[in-house]
Amino acid sequence: MDQGQAAIWAAAIGIPGVLLSGVLSYRAGRRQIRDQGANEHLQWLRQQRQERFVGFLQAVDLCVKALEAHSGDLVHLSDQLDAGDVDAATYDFVPLFMPRDAWLRIEELGKSRDGLLMLGPEEVDERAQALFSAVLDYLGAHRDVVGALASGPQSNGHPAWSALADADDATVARRNEFIAAARANLTTPPR
């Protein structure tokens, strides 16, 4: 075989190899760009979720703080009723059924909760909904105490007071569950 034929055979073998190498390099580059874009999107989503999770927890804490202040007001009113300093028949209980600060905070919490629905994931959404419901139940327990106080002096052993304490405990438990679900979501590798 002479040098001319060897050159022709080398070119015949080399050209498809170069073309195949070029196609494979192109596909690998496209895959790398796609994977990089997917990773950047997952990082963006993780950041958005973290901000929403923190915002939701802050809104919950403001609601709980407002409700705890309301609890203190109810305890003080109960003491006044028991001491005879306040007459239940003439006292205006209506503002206590719907404390403005608590309602404003719960509205903010609802908006924050809605923002979580768009970003997921489902397990965190479920915990957020359970926590939101627990806060609403806590508010309902306050209403029940106000209703009991409106009936006149009540002992601290009244069922409404224990229901209020249970609602407070349930809110704390749901908050811890939400934090655990959010932490698990944020600490697992992006998917």
C-alpha positions in Angstrom: 0.0 0.0 0.0 1.5 3.3 -0.9 1.3 6.6 0.9 -1.5 7.9 -1.2 -3.8 5.1 -0.5 -2.9 5.2 3.2 -3.8 8.9 3.3 -7.2 8.2 1.6 -7.9 5.4 4.1 -6.9 7.6 7.0 -9.2 10.4 5.8 -12.0 8.0 5.2 -11.7 6.7 8.7 -10.9 10.1 10.3 -13.7 12.2 8.8 -16.6 10.1 10.4 -14.7 10.0 13.6 -14.3 13.8 13.7 -18.0 14.2 12.7 -19.1 11.7 15.4 -16.9 13.4 18.0 -18.4 16.8 17.0 -21.9 15.5 17.3 -21.2 14.0 20.7 -19.5 17.1 21.9 -22.4 19.2 20.8 -24.9 17.0 22.6 -22.8 16.9 25.8 -22.6 20.7 25.7 -26.4 21.1 25.2 -27.0 18.6 28.1 -24.6 20.5 30.3 -26.4 23.8 29.6 -29.8 22.2 30.2 -28.6 20.7 33.5 -27.0 23.9 34.6 -30.3 25.8 33.8 -32.2 23.1 35.8 -29.9 23.5 38.8 -30.1 27.2 38.7 -33.9 27.0 38.7 -33.9 24.6 41.6 -31.6 26.9 43.6 -34.0 29.8 42.8 -37.0 27.8 43.9 -35.2 26.8 47.1 -34.5 30.4 47.8 -38.1 31.4 47.1 -39.4 28.7 49.4 -37.0 29.6 52.2 -38.2 33.2 52.0 -41.9 32.1 52.0 -41.3 29.7 54.9 -39.7 32.3 57.0 -42.3 34.9 56.1 -45.1 32.5 57.1 -43.4 31.7 60.4 -43.1 35.4 61.2 -46.8 35.9 60.4 -47.7 33.0 62.7 -45.5 34.4 65.5 -47.2 37.8 65.2 -50.7 36.1 65.4 -49.7 34.0 68.4 -48.2 37.1 70.1 -51.5 39.0 69.5 -53.5 36.1 70.8 -51.3 35.7 73.9 -51.8 39.4 74.6 -55.6 38.8 74.2 -55.3 35.9 76.6 -53.7 38.2 79.2 -56.5 40.6 78.8 -59.1 37.8 79.3 -57.3 36.6 82.5 -57.3 40.2 83.8 -61.0 40.6 83.0 -61.7 37.3 84.6 -59.9 38.5 87.8 -62.0 41.7 87.7 -65.2 39.8 87.3 -64.3 37.4 90.2 -63.4 40.4 92.4 -66.7 42.1 91.5 -64.8 45.1 90.0 -66.6 44.6 86.7 -70.3 43.7 86.2 -70.8 41.2 83.4 -74.3 42.4 82.8 -73.1 45.9 81.8 -69.7 45.2 80.4 -69.2 45.4 76.6 -67.8 42.0 75.5 -68.3 42.6 71.8 -64.8 43.9 71.1 -63.3 40.9 72.9 -65.0 38.5 70.5 -63.1 40.1 67.5 -59.9 41.6 68.7 -58.8 43.9 65.9 -55.1 43.3 66.2 -55.6 39.5 66.1 -57.8 39.7 63.1 -55.4 41.9 61.2 -52.6 39.4 62.0 -54.7 36.5 60.9 -55.5 38.2 57.5 -51.7 38.7 57.0 -51.2 35.0 57.9 -53.8 34.0 55.3 -52.0 36.0 52.6 -48.7 34.4 53.6 -50.3 31.0 53.6 -51.6 31.6 50.0 -48.1 32.4 48.9 -46.9 29.0 50.0 -49.4 27.2 47.8 -47.6 28.4 44.7 -44.2 27.1 45.6 -45.0 23.9 47.4 -44.0 21.2 48.2 -47.1 19.4 49.2 -45.8 18.1 52.6 -44.9 21.6 53.6 -48.2 23.0 52.3 -50.1 20.4 54.4 -48.2 21.4 57.6 -48.8 25.1 56.8 -52.5 24.5 56.5 -52.6 22.5 59.7 -50.8 25.4 61.5 -53.1 28.0 60.0 -56.1 25.9 61.2 -54.5 25.6 64.7 -54.2 29.4 64.8 -57.9 29.8 63.8 -58.8 27.2 66.5 -56.8 29.2 69.0 -58.8 32.3 68.1 -62.0 30.3 68.4 -61.0 29.2 71.9 -60.6 32.8 72.9 -64.1 33.5 71.7 -65.4 30.6 73.8 -63.7 32.1 76.9 -65.2 35.5 76.1 -68.6 33.8 75.9 -68.0 32.1 79.3 -67.0 35.4 80.8 -70.1 37.1 79.4 -72.1 34.7 81.5 -70.6 36.1 84.7 -67.7 35.2 87.0 -66.2 31.8 86.1 -63.7 29.7 87.8 -60.4 28.9 86.2 -61.6 25.3 86.0 -64.2 26.3 83.3 -63.9 24.1 80.2 -63.3 27.1 78.0 -60.1 27.8 79.8 -58.7 24.3 79.4 -59.8 24.4 75.7 -57.8 27.6 75.4 -54.7 26.0 76.9 -55.2 23.0 74.6 -55.5 25.3 71.5 -52.3 27.1 72.6 -50.5 23.7 72.9 -51.8 22.5 69.5 -50.6 25.7 67.8 -47.1 25.2 69.2 -47.1 21.5 68.1 -48.3 22.4 64.6 -45.6 25.2 64.4 -42.9 22.6 65.3 -44.3 20.2 62.6 -44.2 23.0 60.0 -40.6 23.9 60.9 -39.6 20.2 60.6 -41.2 19.8 57.2 -39.7 23.1 55.9 -36.2 22.1 57.3 -36.5 18.7 55.6 -37.4 20.3 52.3 -34.6 22.9 52.5 -31.9 20.4 53.6 -32.5 17.7 51.0 -30.7 17.9 47.7 -32.7 19.8 45.0 -34.9 17.6 42.9 
